[in-house]
Amino acid sequence: MDRPIDDIELAWSSLRDSADASGWRSISIAAIGPCVLQAGLSFPDKDEALLVGFPGSTVPAAEKLPEGQGFTVSRVEANDDGLIWLALTRSAHGSGELFAAMVGDVVRAMEVESGADEKRLLRVFIGRIRAWQEFMRKGARVMSPESEIGLVGELRLLRAIIEAGVPLVVAVESWLGPHDGVRDFELGTGALEVKATLSSSGFPARIGSLDQLDDSVRQPLFVAGVRLRQVESGQSLPELVQEIRDVAASEAEGTRLLSDRLMAAGYFDAHADRYVRRFELADTYIVEVKEEFPRLTPGSVPLGVTKAAYEIDLDKAVRSAIETVDALKKLGVI
């Protein structure tokens, strides 16, 4: 299917005239590997859905299915054909345009993996929906200028981690920032937190919680400062995204994970033309968080303080910076 959503929307339109009082009405759209795709409506509400049939042993009964603002995923009895059917259904309050974009994107992600087995296709289906779940939770809007800079910083470090020799899938799996992880990257025994700025005087870094710079659970812990300059000769966020996609292109699992992480981070390809600023890398330094590092942690604040967000100046916090490769060696991943 060149544009899968066109066929699906046409099927939805034809099904709306049905007089059925309850249950599912559906039209077959395609088969992807062992999975069957149908466009469906649930009656009497006539909510649009993408129905995907998986072989019965593929979907564990305990699998927690995602739901978000504007959609649900549920097991349904769509057909008596021995398949387990999952329905990605638009909620009554959900945007029809955004839901159609989501359905088309999920189908395309599955088509890329058309040669895979049913277990992998299930991971692709659920994983892509979870990425959309996070994207919608964050508002499904163009990222703020601050979020754009933050994503550029995280992608710069991701590229450096891959170039240093960490396997692609391991590197992308370690990137937890898009899913609101406590730290942006968790690698080996420890973690890296990324802070990015356009400031040429000082390096303001916002710390969002008491846990973010707490190394009592994972050690060693590093802060990576990425200083950017906005210049016409620089690289835009969409260009940086494409560059990293090109690096990942030879590995299907890495490509899938990267795509999911980008969506969860708030990057939607349809918004690419809105990110026109161009950046060049001015400086990157990595510092290990040790006793002398300025921070607030659950163990260092007065009794009764349970939450805090604060700001530090990384320029004043850095005593001895190390290279990315040295940090990765200390983390035990290269």
N, C-alpha and C positions, 0 to 999 in steps of 0.2 A: 504494500500500500504506500503510494507516494505521500498522500496526506490522509492518514488514518482517521483523523477527526472528521473529515468531510463525509466519509461513508457512515461513520457513527452518528453524526448529527442528522443525516438524511434518514437513517433508520429510526432515530428518536422521533423525528417529525412524522413519519408514516405511522408509527405506533400510537401517537396521541389521539388519533381518530377512533381507536378501538373502544367498544362499548363494554369491555370486561369490567365487572364490578370489583374484583379483588384478585390478588396474586400477581404473577409475573407474566409479561408478554415480552418476547425477545426475538431478535433477528440475528442470525449468524453473520459474523463479519470476517473472521479469518481463523486460521490455525497457525500457532507459533510453536514449532516442535510438537510435543505431546499435549500442549494446552490448546483449548478452544476459547475463542473470544466472541462474545455476543454483545450487541447493544440492547439494553432492556429498559422497560418502564415498570415500576411497581404501582399497582392499582389498589385503591382508588385515587391516591394522591398524584399519580403520574410523575413520580420523581425519576429523573434520568439516572442511568447506571451503566457502568461497564461491568459485564459479567465475565469472569474468567474461570473456566473449568480445569481443575487439576486432577490427575489420577488420585484415587482415594487414599493411598498411603503417604501422600506428599505433605498434607497439611496436618500437623499435630493438633489434637483436640485442645491442648493447653496453649496453643499459639495465641499470644495477645495481639489482637488486630488493632491497627491504628484508627484513630478518629480525630477530626480537627474541626476548625471553624469552616463550615461549609460542606463537609463531607463525612461519610462514615464508611467503614469496611466491615462487612458482616458475612457470615455463612448463610447461604440461602438454599432452598430446595427449588431450583430452577427447572431441572429436567430429571427424569428417571433414566439416567444413562450411565450410572456407575461412577460419575465424576463428582468431585467435591467442588462446589461452586462458591466463589467469593465475589461479592458485589461491592464495587466502589460506587457509592450512591451520593448524589448531590442532596444536601439538606435543604429544607424549604427556604431557609434564609440565605443560602449560599449563592454567590454570584455565578450565573450561568456561563458568562464569558470566561471567568477564571477556572471554573470546573472543566469546561471544554478544553482549555489549555492544559490542564492537569492530565486529563484522560489521554489526549494526544501525546503528551510527553511520556506517560507511563507505557503506552503501547509502543512508541518508538524505542524506548529503553529495552523492552522485551524483544523487539524485532532485531536489535543489534546482537542479542544473545540467542537467536533463533536455532542455532545448532546445539544449544546446551540441553542438559536433561531437565526433568521437571523440578527437581530440588533447587537447581540454580535459578530457574525461571521464577520460582516462588520467592527466592531471596531478592531477585531483581524487582519483582512486583512490589513486595512489602517494603524493601529498602527505598525504592523511589517514592512511594507514598509517604513514608516517614520523613523523607527530605521535604516533600511538599507540606507535610504537617508542621514542620519547624518553620518553613518559609511563611506559611499562613499565620502561624502564631506570632511571628514578628511583624505582621501587618501586610505582607504581600505587596509592599510598596518599594519604590526606588530607595536604595540605601541613603542614609544621611551622609553628609560630607565626612563626618567623623568615622562612621562605619566603613566608608569607602577606604579611607586611609588605613584603618585597622586591618581590613582584608588584604590590602596591598602588602602590609607588613607581614602578615601571616603567610601569604603566598611566597614572599621573598624568602622567608625562613624555610618553608617547605621545599622550595627549589634547592636551597643550600644544603638541606639535610639529604636530599636525593643525590645531589652532586658529590657529597662527601662519601657516598657508598652505601647508605642505608637502602635496602630493597624497596622498590616503589610501593608495593602493597603495604609493607610495614610502616613506611613513612606516612602514607595517607591515612591508614587506620589509626595512627597515633595522633592525628589532628582532631582534637576534641573540641576546639573552640567553637565551631559552628553549632555544636549541640550543647552549648553553654557549659562545657566542662569547667571544673574549677581552675585548671590550667589549660593553655592552648594546645600543648603537646605533652603526651605522656609516653615516654620512651624508656625501655629498659627498666631500671630500678627507680628512675626519677622523672623529672618533668622540665619543660621549658615554657615560660610565660613570655609572650611577645608584646612589646609596647612600641607603637609607631608615632612619629610626630613630624610636623612640618616646621617646628620651631627651630630657629637658628641660634637662639639665645636661651640656654637652659633646655631641659628635656622633661617637661611635665608628664608624669605617668600616673594615671588614675588606677588605684587598687580597689577592686569592687567588693572585697569581703575580707574577713579575718583569716579565712582559709587559704586565700590565693597565694600568699607567700609563706605558708606554714609548711616546713619540711619535716615535720614529725612523722609523717606517714610514708612519703616518697622522698628518697634522697639519691643523688644530689638534686638540688633545685636551682635552675638558672633563670635569669631574666635576660632576654634578648632585646636590646634597643635598636630600632631601625629608624634612622633619621632620613627623611626624604626631602627633596627640593622639587617645587613645581616649576617646570620649564617646558617650553614648546618642543624641545628636542627629546623630551623624555618619553616614557612608555605609559599608555593608558591602562586602566584596569582590564578592559576587555582584551587588550593585546597581551597582557601578562597572563590572563586566564588561558588564552589560546596557546601561548608558549608552553605552559605547563601541561595542557591537554596534549600537545604534540609529543612531549616527553613521555606521557603515559600511554600514547596510542598503541604501542605494541603489546600491552598487557590488558586483556579484557577486564579482569577483576579490578586492576588499578584504575582503569578508565571509569568503571561503574562507581567505585568508591569516591573518586574525585568528583564526578558529576553530582552524586548525592550530597557530598560535603559542601560543594559550591551552592547548591540550592538551599541547603539548611543554613548556610551563612547569610543568605539573603540575596545571592546573585542569581538573577533570572535573565536568560539570554535575550528575552524580548525587551529588556530595559537597557541593553548594552549601549545604545546610542545616547543614553542620558549621562554616561560616564565619560565626559570629554576632557577632564583634567589629565595632564601628562606629568609623570613623576620620574625623577632619576634618583638613584641611591646615593646619598651623601656619605653615609657612615653606618656601619653595623658593629655593635660590640656586645659581647656576652659576658655576664658577670655571675659568679656563683653566689647564691644567697647564703651567707654565713652569719655568725653572731653579730658582727659589726654592721650588717646591712640594715638600713632604716626600714622598719616594718612593724606592723601590729599583727599579732597572732592570738588565737584563743588562750594561749598560755602566758601571754605578756600583758594583757589588759587587766584593769582592776576587776575584781569579782563583781558580777552583775552586768558587765558589758557583754552583750551577746551578738551584736551586729555593729559593723562599722565600714564605711567607705572613706578613703582618704587619698591624698595625692603626694607623691614624692618627686624630687628632682633627680633623675637618674645621673645627670652630669655630676652632681655632688655625691652620689652614692657609689660611683665607680672608683675603685682603688686600683684594681688590676684586671683588665679585660682579657679574655682568651678567645681563640679562634673557634669557629663552629666545630671543626673536626676534633678539637681537643675536648670540647664539651661532650660530644658524642662518644668519645673514648671513655670518658668518666662515667657516662651513662651505661656503658657496656654494650652498645649497639654496633660498633665497628671495631 
